[in-house]
């Protein structure tokens, strides 16, 4: 069995190629059971995410999410990915799950933005300063190369300053003002209360919500859902995301109004952006389909 450490996994997942791999996998499809979610006492959550293409490859990702790790100087998320031959069950490779997760997450957001963000988008606001936030700008530029301005907001101004410097952007303290001028707002946080308010979104804005993968988490208020055409990565988001579940509970969103999934967009079964002033919203919770697409790209890379 081959082992791809973080550097080897990262090297084999250039973002433009990964966006293309996700697009192809959403068109072709694969077998994706509902992920298992288990609470580990009060400390964290473990996710088990399998996916396979019969006769080809089977992958299983194990993710450990421990939000309190920040106080220990540790990342809040750790994961490993195991790839098998789907015909024989023979283990083929172990990959760095964190790199798989981070890169496929931003690639999925970029894939959605390729359909939903304005083609002339110039201003990107990143809300958050963690691992995913750090790759959001290069991922979005893979599909919207005209993005010339990047701003970063985070609860920790020092963290925002650090990330902004790495990205050649600017840290901001006034979140409302930054949202009001952004063409794309991408949130990658562990927030449990709304950070972005729908009334702040300018005409033509695209809102990308990456956090909120449990019912208790939330990054945007109900008004954001009321004003936008809403898309999700997969239908699983309707049952997992606190952003959606809480907007529904408040009467701000009806799931019957959902505009489609990434598969619908990639297959041309639903229209993406329909006008320059339309507000769009993409909510992702992550899919094992995306993990498998990334793992296959790593496995297929020249040895």
C-alpha positions in Angstrom: 0.0 0.0 0.0 1.4 3.4 -1.0 1.4 6.3 1.5 1.0 9.9 0.4 1.9 12.3 3.1 0.6 15.9 3.2 3.2 17.2 0.8 2.7 14.4 -1.7 -1.1 14.7 -1.6 -0.9 18.5 -2.0 1.5 18.3 -4.9 -0.9 16.0 -6.8 -4.0 18.2 -6.3 -3.4 21.5 -8.2 -6.6 23.5 -7.8 -7.6 24.0 -11.5 -7.2 20.3 -12.1 -9.2 19.4 -9.0 -12.0 21.7 -10.0 -12.2 19.9 -13.3 -12.0 16.5 -11.6 -15.0 17.5 -9.3 -17.0 18.7 -12.3 -16.4 15.3 -14.1 -17.3 13.3 -11.0 -20.5 15.3 -10.4 -21.5 14.6 -14.0 -20.6 10.9 -13.9 -21.7 10.2 -10.3 -20.7 7.5 -7.9 -22.1 5.6 -5.0 -22.3 7.8 -1.9 -24.1 6.5 1.3 -25.1 9.0 3.9 -22.1 9.8 6.1 -22.0 8.5 9.6 -21.7 11.2 12.3 -20.8 10.3 15.9 -20.3 12.5 19.0 -17.2 11.8 21.0 -18.5 12.9 24.4 -18.5 16.6 24.6 -15.1 17.0 23.0 -15.7 16.4 19.3 -17.3 14.7 16.4 -16.2 11.8 14.1 -17.4 11.5 10.5 -17.1 8.4 8.3 -17.5 9.2 4.6 -17.3 6.3 2.1 -17.8 6.5 -1.7 -17.0 4.1 -4.6 -17.3 3.5 -8.3 -18.1 -0.2 -8.8 -15.3 -2.0 -10.5 -12.9 0.9 -10.0 -12.0 2.5 -6.6 -13.4 2.7 -3.1 -12.5 5.4 -0.7 -13.2 6.0 3.0 -12.4 9.2 4.9 -12.3 9.3 8.6 -12.6 12.8 10.0 -12.1 13.9 13.7 -13.4 17.4 14.5 -12.4 18.8 17.9 -13.2 22.5 18.1 -11.5 22.9 21.5 -8.1 22.1 19.9 -7.4 25.8 19.3 -6.8 26.3 23.0 -4.2 23.5 22.8 -2.4 24.9 19.8 -3.7 22.1 17.6 -5.8 22.1 14.4 -9.5 21.5 15.0 -9.7 18.9 12.3 -7.7 15.8 11.5 -8.4 13.1 8.9 -7.1 10.2 7.0 -8.2 8.8 3.6 -7.9 5.2 2.6 -8.2 4.1 -1.0 -9.1 0.5 -2.0 -9.6 -1.5 -5.2 -13.4 -1.6 -5.6 -13.2 -5.0 -7.3 -11.0 -6.9 -4.8 -11.0 -4.8 -1.6 -7.2 -4.6 -1.7 -5.9 -1.5 0.1 -4.1 0.7 -2.4 -3.1 3.9 -0.6 -3.4 6.0 2.5 -3.6 9.8 1.8 -3.5 12.8 3.9 -7.1 13.5 4.7 -6.6 17.1 5.8 -5.2 18.0 2.3 -8.0 16.0 0.6 -10.6 17.8 2.7 -9.3 21.3 2.4 -8.5 21.2 -1.3 -11.7 19.5 -2.4 -13.7 21.9 -0.2 -12.4 25.1 -1.8 -12.5 23.4 -5.2 -16.2 22.7 -4.7 -16.8 26.3 -3.8 -14.9 27.4 -6.9 -16.9 24.9 -9.0 -20.1 26.4 -7.7 -18.8 29.9 -8.3 -18.1 29.1 -11.9 -21.8 28.8 -12.4 -23.1 31.3 -9.8 -20.7 34.2 -9.4 -20.6 37.1 -11.8 -18.1 36.5 -14.6 -16.7 40.0 -13.9 -16.3 39.5 -10.2 -13.4 41.6 -8.8 -13.8 41.7 -5.0 -13.5 38.6 -2.8 -14.2 38.7 1.0 -13.0 35.8 3.0 -14.7 35.3 6.4 -12.4 33.2 8.5 -8.7 32.6 8.7 -8.2 28.9 9.0 -6.9 26.2 6.6 -9.8 26.4 4.2 -9.9 30.2 4.2 -6.3 30.2 3.3 -6.9 28.4 0.0 -10.2 30.2 -0.9 -8.6 33.0 -3.0 -6.4 30.8 -5.3 -9.4 28.4 -5.7 -11.8 31.2 -6.7 -9.2 32.7 -9.0 -9.1 29.3 -10.9 -12.6 30.1 -12.1 -12.7 33.9 -11.7 -9.3 35.1 -12.7 -10.5 38.7 -12.6 -10.6 38.8 -8.8 -8.1 41.6 -8.1 -9.0 42.5 -4.5 -9.0 40.1 -1.5 -10.2 41.1 1.9 -10.1 39.0 5.1 -12.2 39.3 8.2 -11.8 37.1 11.3 -12.8 37.3 14.9 -9.1 37.5 15.7 -7.8 40.6 13.9 -4.2 39.2 14.2 -5.2 36.1 12.3 -6.9 38.2 9.7 -3.8 40.3 9.3 -1.6 37.2 8.9 -3.8 35.6 6.3 -4.3 38.8 4.4 -0.5 39.3 4.2 -0.1 35.7 2.9 -2.7 36.4 0.2 -1.5 39.8 -0.7 -4.8 41.2 0.4 -6.1 43.4 3.2 -7.5 42.6 6.6 -10.7 44.4 7.5 -12.4 45.1 10.9 -15.8 46.2 9.7 -17.5 43.1 8.4 -20.7 44.8 7.3 -18.9 47.3 5.1 -16.7 44.5 3.6 -19.8 42.4 2.8 -21.5 45.4 1.2 -18.7 45.9 -1.3 -17.8 42.3 -2.1 -18.8 40.4 -5.3 -18.1 37.1 -3.6 -18.3 36.5 0.1 -16.9 33.1 1.2 -17.4 32.0 4.8 -15.2 29.2 6.2 -15.7 29.3 10.0 -17.0 27.2 12.9 -19.6 29.9 13.8 -22.8 29.0 15.7 -24.5 32.3 15.1 -24.9 34.3 11.9 -21.9 36.4 10.8 -23.2 37.6 7.5 -26.6 39.3 7.2 -28.6 39.1 4.1 -29.4 42.8 4.0 -25.7 43.5 3.6 -25.4 41.6 0.3 -25.1 43.9 -2.7 -27.0 43.1 -6.0 -25.1 40.5 -7.9 -23.3 39.1 -4.9 -22.5 35.5 -4.5 -22.4 34.0 -1.0 -20.4 30.9 -0.4 -21.1 29.1 3.0 -18.5 26.4 3.8 -19.0 26.0 7.6 -22.2 24.9 9.3 -21.9 21.2 8.6 -24.0 20.4 11.8 -27.4 21.6 12.8 -25.9 23.7 15.6 -23.6 25.7 13.3 -24.5 28.8 11.3 -22.8 31.5 9.3 -25.6 33.5 7.6 -29.0 34.7 8.7 -32.4 33.8 7.3 -32.5 37.0 5.2 -29.6 35.8 3.1 -31.6 32.8 2.2 -34.7 34.9 1.6 -33.0 37.1 -0.9 -30.9 34.5 -2.8 -31.3 31.7 -5.3 -30.0 28.9 -3.1 -27.9 25.9 -4.3 -26.2 23.1 -2.3 -23.4 20.7 -3.0 -25.7 17.7 -2.4 -29.2 17.1 -1.0 -27.5 16.0 2.3 -27.1 19.7 3.1 -30.8 20.0 3.7 -30.5 17.6 6.7 -27.1 18.6 8.0 -26.6 22.4 7.7 -27.7 24.6 10.6 -27.7 27.5 8.1 -30.5 25.8 6.2 -32.3 24.1 9.1 -32.5 27.3 11.1 -33.6 29.4 8.1 -36.4 26.9 7.5 -37.4 27.0 11.2 -37.6 30.8 11.1 -39.8 30.7 8.0 -37.1 32.4 5.9 -36.5 29.5 3.5 -38.6 26.7 2.1 -36.6 23.7 0.9 -39.0 23.5 -2.1 -37.4 26.7 -3.3 -34.0 25.0 -3.5 -32.6 25.8 -7.0 -30.5 22.7 -7.3 -27.3 20.8 -6.5 -23.8 20.9 -7.9 -24.6 17.8 -10.0 -27.6 19.6 -11.4 -25.4 22.5 -12.4 -22.6 20.4 -13.8 -25.0 18.3 -15.9 -26.8 21.4 -17.2 -30.0 20.4 -15.6 -30.4 23.7 -13.7 -29.5 27.2 -14.7 -26.7 29.0 -12.8 -26.6 32.8 -12.6 -29.5 34.3 -14.6 -28.7 38.1 -14.3 -26.1 40.6 -13.2 -28.1 41.7 -10.2 -29.2 38.3 -9.0 -28.0 37.2 -5.5 -26.8 33.6 -5.4 -26.0 31.4 -2.4 -24.1 28.1 -2.3 -24.2 26.0 0.9 -21.8 23.0 1.1 -21.5 20.4 3.8 -18.9 18.3 2.0 -19.5 15.0 0.1 -17.6 11.8 -0.1 -18.0 12.1 -3.9 -15.6 15.1 -3.8 -13.2 13.2 -1.6 -13.1 10.3 -4.1 -12.6 12.6 -7.0 -9.6 14.1 -5.2 -8.2 10.7 -4.2 -8.5 9.4 -7.7 -6.6 12.5 -9.0 -3.8 11.7 -6.5 -3.7 8.1 -7.4 -3.6 8.7 -11.2 -0.8 11.3 -11.0 2.5 10.1 -12.5 4.5 8.0 -10.0 
